[in-house]
Amino acid sequence: MARTYAVANQKGGVGKTTTAINLGAYLAASGRKVLLVDMDPQANATSGLGFDKAEVSPSIYEVLMGQAKLAEAILLTNRVGLDLAPSSIGLAGAEVEMVSLMAREQRLRRALQTIANRYDYILVDCPPSLGLLTLNSLTAADGVIIPVQCEYLALEGVGQLVSTVNLVRDNLNSRLRIVGLLMTMYDSRTNLSQQVVDEVCNHFPQLIFRSIVPRSVRLSEAPSYGKSILDYDPASKGAQAYKSLADELITRD
């Protein structure tokens, strides 16, 4: 049975999609079977793996609305062992449409149960909000990976997300836990980045991943070619960081 991890932070631009894509690629490269679920209406994970979000059909939107089965939406990526359940433009209106549906916060969990035995890991790329799509992701997950940008006010939203995780665990998903906080966009040339890492260590000493993702032009370039950093520039520092993260996650599991 797959371990399901939501990659979440309601703050945008912290590296959620970059983490979901590249962690998935390195888990797949280690011989694990991985499904990446794109739950973000912006569909950056979908386009970042080389697919046109305007062309995919069915997508996770149709799955959540009960118009398609998840198995019908899954696409094979160029990385052997890494599959994608794509997002599409229609997902932007899903939160409004799902309000009237029965068990609306359980839609993703029920969909994942139909294919969970096919995978070792399921990674869910969440939108930058704490709305119904993120709630579905947390309800479906065994754990949460929280990317935290190494910049001022980085911890501002983490406390709110931790509170949300606790509420979901108490009311909807008793197995949910925080797997770890991943420091991203680390700039070794500045004191600020190290100060933020130190602050997160002080607040969450048992939860922070040892792997730290540097600020990297190569990581930013890779999605424009529809590739993970493993396939774009495996010798780069960003690639080494995500390989280390995958190894660390496998060891923890």
N, C-alpha and C positions, 0 to 999 in steps of 0.2 A: 504494500500500500504506500502511495506517495506521501512524502512530507510536503505540506503546503505552506509556503511563506509569502506573506504580503510585504511588498517593499513600499513603505508609506511614510509620508511627512506632509502635513497640509501646507507647508511652505514650498513654493515653487522654486525651481532652479537649483536644487540641492544635489542633483545627481541620481534621482530615483530611476529614471529610464536607463541611464548609462549603467547603473548598477544591475538592474534587472537583465539587460541584454548581455552584459559581459560576465556576470556571475553565471548566468545560464550557459553561456558558451564554454566556460571553463569547467563547469560541472559536466557538461556533455563530453568535453575532451577527456575527462577522467574516466569515461566509460559509463556514466550515468545517463539514464533516459530522462529528458527534461521537457516540460511544457511551460512556455511563457504565455501568460494570459494578459492581454492588453486591456485594462479596464479604464484607461484614460481617454476621454473623448478627443483629445488632441492627437491620439494615435501615433505618438512619436516612436513607440517601440515597434509598431507595425512598419512604418516607413524606414525606421532605423535598421530593419532587417531586410530591406529591399522590396517591400510590397507597397502598392499604391492603395492608400486608404479609401480612395474613391471607387476602387474597382472590386475590392474584396466582398464576397457575398457567398454564403451567409457569414456574419461576423458575430462577435460576442453580444452585440445588440439584439440580434434575432434570437440568440440563445436565451438571454435574460427575459425576453418578451414571450418566450414559449413558442416561437415561430420556427425554430430549428433545433436539432440536437447538437450538443457540443462536438460530437465526433464528426459531424458534417462540416463544421467550421474550421477544424484544425488544418493548418498548412505546414508542409515540410519546408524547413529553411535550408540554406546552403551548408550549414554546419550539421554534420551527421549526429543524430541524437538529440537535437534541439528542434522542437516543434513550436508552432505559434498559433494561439487562438486570437485572431486579429481584432482590432477595434475599427470602427468606421464612423463616418460623420453622424449617422443616426443616433449614436450613443449620447450625443449632446443633449437630446431631449428625453433620455431614458429615465432620469430621476423624477421628472414630472409625470411621465406615463406610468411609472411603477408605483406611485403613491396609492393608487386604487387597487393594486393587485394583492391577492392573498399571500401571506408570508413573504412580503416583498424583500425583507432582509435576508431571506434564505435562498434566493433564486440561484446565486452562483454556487453555493455549497451543494445544492441538489444536482446541478449540472456537472460539477466536478466529480461527484460520487459515481457517475456513470462511466468515467474513464480513468479513475484514480489507480486502478490496478495495472495500467499500462506504463506508469511512470515511477521513477524514483523520487523526482522533485517536481513540484509545481510552483512556479514563481508568478506572483500577481503584481503587475505594475499599476499602482493606484494613482488616481488623479490628485492634484494638489488642493484637496479640500477634505472636509470631514462629513461629506454628504452621504447619500444613500448608496452610491457606487463604492465608496470606501467602506461603508458599513457592511455591505455585501462581502467585500474582500476580507475584512476582519472576521466576519462570522464564518467564512469558509476556511480560514487559515489555522494552522497549528501554531504559528509564530509570526512575529513582525520583525523585519529588518528596517531600521530607521537610519537613512542617510542624513548626516548632519554636516552642513557646510562650515568650513573653518573660517568663519567671519563673524563680525560683531553681531550680537543679538541672535546667534545661532540657537541658543537654548530657549529662546522666547516661545517657540511653538512646541518644543519637545514635551514640556510639562503638560500642555493641553492634550497632546496625542497620548501620553501615558495615562492620563485620566480617562480618555476615551477607550483605550485598550482595557483598562480596569472595568469600566462599565459594560463593555461587550462581554468580557470574561464572566462577570457576575450575572448577566442577564440572558446572554444569547449563546455563548461559546466557552464552556468551562475549561477547555484545553488550551485556550489562547495564552501565549506568553510572549514577552519581548526577547527575541533571540539575541539582539545586540544592536549597538549604535555604531554606525560606520562613518568615520571622519572622511570627508571628501573635499576636493579642491584645496588641498594642503599646499601652501607655498613656503618652502624652506627659507626663502629670502626675507621673510617678515617675522617679527616677534609675535604678531597678532595670531598667526596660525597656531603656533605652539601654545600660546596663552589659552586659546579656545580648547585645544586638545586637553590641556591641563585642567581646565574648568570642567569639562565633561567627565574626565577621570575622577575628579573630586565628587561630582554629583552622582555618577553612575559607575563606580569602580568595578563592579562585577559584570557589567553589561557591555563595555566598550570592546570592539574588535581590536586586536593587535594590528591588523592590516590597516594601513592608511593610504587613501587614494590621493595622489598628487594632482595639482592643477596641471593639465596637459593639453597641448594643442592637438596632439594625435588622437586623444580620446574624443575631442570635439569634432575632429574631421571624419572619423570612422563612420558615423551614421549617414553622412552625405553620400557615402559610397555603398550604403546598404549592408555594411559589414560590422561585425564585432571587432574589438581591438585585437583579439586573438587572430583574426583573419586579415586585419589591416596592417598591424605593426606589432607582432608578438614580442619584439625585442625592446619595446618602449617601456618606460617606467610605469605608465598606466597599466599596461598589460601585466607586468610583474606584480603590481598591486592586486589586481583582480584574480590572478592565479593564486596568490597568497590567501586571498579572502576565500576562494573556493576550497582550498586545502584546509583552511581553518574551520570552515563550516562543516566539511566532511568529518574532520576530527571531532568536533563537538557532537555531531550526530552519532 
